[in-house]
């Protein structure tokens, strides 16, 4: 039984912060679809970049509907931000 997946950003450093955020958002949405194909009811945890963990646009990112069981993991391991 799978309880959930934690998607950790491991992107190469982008030339701009905007490119990094866009790439991270695309990664999370693409990977979410793959996780849902394998485990429709699992929780999926995402982690905003360190410098964006105050909320902002991430408060509504991947919100229901159409996304379900998405949690945000806010901790300081995300060193790319």
C-alpha positions in Angstrom: 0.0 0.0 0.0 1.3 3.4 -1.0 0.4 6.3 1.3 1.9 9.1 -0.8 4.7 10.6 -2.8 6.9 13.6 -2.0 8.0 15.4 -5.2 11.3 17.1 -4.4 12.6 19.8 -6.8 16.0 18.9 -8.2 16.3 21.3 -11.1 19.5 22.6 -12.5 20.1 26.2 -11.6 18.2 28.4 -14.0 19.5 31.7 -15.3 16.6 33.5 -13.8 14.3 32.8 -10.9 11.2 33.0 -13.2 12.5 30.2 -15.4 13.2 28.1 -12.3 9.6 28.7 -11.0 8.1 27.9 -14.4 10.2 24.7 -14.7 9.3 23.6 -11.2 5.6 24.1 -11.8 5.7 22.1 -15.0 7.7 19.3 -13.2 5.1 19.1 -10.5 2.1 19.0 -12.9 3.8 16.4 -15.2 4.9 14.2 -12.3 1.5 14.5 -10.6 -0.1 13.0 -13.7 2.3 10.1 -13.7 1.7 9.5 -9.9 -2.1 9.6 -10.5 -1.7 6.9 -13.2 -0.1 4.6 -10.8 -1.8 5.5 -7.5 -5.2 7.4 -7.9 -5.7 7.9 -4.2 -2.1 8.7 -2.9 -1.2 12.0 -1.4 1.2 14.1 -3.4 3.5 16.5 -1.5 5.1 19.4 -3.3 7.7 21.8 -2.0 7.8 25.5 -3.1 11.2 27.0 -3.6 12.8 28.2 -0.4 12.4 31.9 -1.3 8.7 31.4 -2.0 7.6 29.5 1.0 5.7 32.5 2.4 2.6 31.5 0.3 1.9 33.8 -2.6 1.1 32.1 -5.8 1.7 28.7 -4.2 -1.4 29.0 -2.1 -3.5 28.3 -5.2 -1.1 26.2 -7.2 -2.5 22.7 -8.0 -5.6 23.4 -6.0 -8.7 21.2 -6.2 -10.4 20.8 -8.6 -8.8 19.3 -10.7 -5.9 18.3 -8.5 -6.7 16.2 -5.4 -4.7 15.2 -2.3 -1.9 17.7 -2.9 -0.1 18.9 0.1 2.7 21.5 0.5 5.8 20.5 2.4 7.5 23.6 3.7 11.0 22.9 5.0 14.5 24.2 4.5 16.0 21.4 2.5 15.1 23.1 -0.8 18.4 24.7 -1.5 17.8 25.8 -5.1 15.6 28.8 -4.2 
